[in-house]
Amino acid sequence: MKNWVSRWTCFGLFLLLFSCQLKSRNANAPIEITLSGWQSNPNESKLLASVINDFEIKHPNIKVKREVINSQYMDVIKTRLIGDVAPDVFYLEAFEAPMLMKSGVLEPLNAYITPSYDLADFEPSLLTAFQQNGKLYGVPKDFSTLALFYNTTAFQNAKLAQPPKTWAELTQHAKQLTVDTNRDGKPDRYGMGIAPELPRQLFMIQAFGGRLTDHNNYASFATPNAVKGLQLLVDQYRRDRTVAQPSDVGANSNSEAFGQGKIAMAIEGAWAIPYLKETFPDLKFAIAEVPTLNGKKGTMAFTVAYVMNRQSKHKDAAWKLIEFLTSKDGMKSWATEGLALPSRQSVAAALKYDRDPLYAPLATGATYATIWQSGETLPTVMTSFDNQFISALLGQQPLKDAMKKAQDTANREIYWSN
């Protein structure tokens, strides 16, 4: 009996020792956190991988698993948030932020931020897009405004010395730049391209005092003042026939149509610059601020933030990643590709974007741009607007009727969803 007791005692001590060693190994094992986002450019992916590698060298106890979701990104993220299996850190557009901030699925970041992080270095309007009730839920990683891209060769041939400063001048320039050598009724080159989507037109709605939504987040874009700016685009498209959609010229985007020489002007963002340089190296183009409308400067700003999942099991590690990626050094490494502008003012200055002839108009636009965001009902409002605006553009119904129909449809959906 004593031998059996002795054997069991030894075996028990062995198990205890093995368990302690196993716990010690687990304690020393790196923490793995997941970073999810999309990829718009292969070079973007390489830069991010390099910055993440630098982070892991600095934090050897943290490993970052990067996940690229290019299809139905927000649908995937929302589904995972509901199932408590969302990534620790993920990209979030300002457009989608109000709903997620309100639903309580994001971790407030105020407690993690120290004075040395220098939050005041960020463009104020970009931070505001990710704030709610005094809490900051995301740190903007970059942004882009819209500016007027113009084909300098086409301008020279049309004897146009300068880009248009006002919308009236833009309308006239578009007429002079529209070329129909075959006289078949369809221009070989249009003066300007249009992306018939609400994210590109919101500043047009605001130019004459219109509003996209009211204080209760119901659609309110069918007023005469809101429609007035949009009517200018419809008139250029239908009456003047100097403006084309990408599909009209067999292109997938305004950037592609502009690069192919099928449109002479396009209102685009910073992301178009590397694309045009790489895909159309012989293209000669310049960039100016969006022409004033009703005597006012206007453009759009699009921004994306890093946010933390409130259910993350490794919040300290997740913050360290966000902090590193949005630090001055981390952001500088990320922003060198020029796909977007850095959200830190010091980084933009260090990279001299404000002195670059191509990027300076985009950087200047940040001071007066409208952030693409308008409450948690915006996805509903956008869908309804886009459907009816295209219908008006194609001449299927008057613009004022289309906007009234779009507004009523959106507000019915909003009412029944509340």
FENQUIUR-V629483 format. One record per backbone hydrogen bond with DSSP energy under -1.0 kcal/mol. CO is the residue of the C=O (numbers start at 1). NH is the residue of the N-H. Records with the same first field share a line. If there is no record, write none. Layout:
BEGIN
CO->NH / NH
END
This chain:
BEGIN
1->5
2->6
3->7
4->8
5->9
6->10
7->11
8->12
9->13
10->14
11->15
12->16
13->17
14->18
15->19
16->20
17->21
18->22
19->23
20->24
21->25
22->26
23->27
24->28
31->63
33->65
34->89
35->67
36->91
37->69
41->45
42->46
43->47
44->48
45->49
46->50
47->51
48->52
49->53
50->54
51->55
52->56
53->57
54->58
55->59
59->62
61->31
63->33
65->35
67->37
72->76
73->77
74->78
75->79
76->80
77->81
78->82
79->83
80->85
81->84
88->309
89->36
90->307
92->305
93->97
96->100
97->101
98->102
99->103
100->105
105->310
109->112 / 113
114->117
115->118
118->121
119->122
121->345
123->127
124->128
125->129
127->130
128->131
130->137
132->135
135->132
136->109
139->306
142->304
143->341
144->302
147->268
148->288
149->266
150->286
151->155
152->156
153->157
154->158
155->160
156->159
165->292
166->170
167->171
168->172
169->173
170->174
171->175
172->176
173->177
179->188 / 189
189->179
190->264
192->244
195->197
197->200
198->201 / 202
201->205
202->206
203->207
205->210
206->209
212->220
214->217
218->214
223->227
224->228
227->231
230->234
231->235
232->236
233->237
234->238
235->239 / 240
236->242
242->192
244->194
245->248
246->249 / 251
253->257
254->258
255->259
256->260
257->262
258->261
262->190
264->151
265->193
266->149
268->147
269->272
270->273
272->276
273->277
274->278
275->279
276->280
280->283
284->152
286->150
288->148
292->167
293->296
296->293
299->370
301->372
302->144
303->94
304->141 / 142
305->92
306->139
307->90
308->107
309->312
314->318
315->319
316->320
317->321
318->322
319->323
320->324
321->325
322->326
327->331
328->332
329->333
330->334
331->335
335->338
341->143
343->123
344->348
345->349
346->350
347->351
348->353
349->352
352->355
356->360
359->363
360->364
361->365
363->366
364->367
365->368 / 369
370->301
371->373
375->378
377->381
378->382
379->383
380->384
381->385
382->386
383->387
384->388
385->389
386->390
388->392
389->393
390->394
391->396
392->395
398->402
399->403
400->404
401->405
402->406
403->407
404->408
405->409
406->410
407->411
408->412
409->413
410->414
411->415
412->416
413->417
END
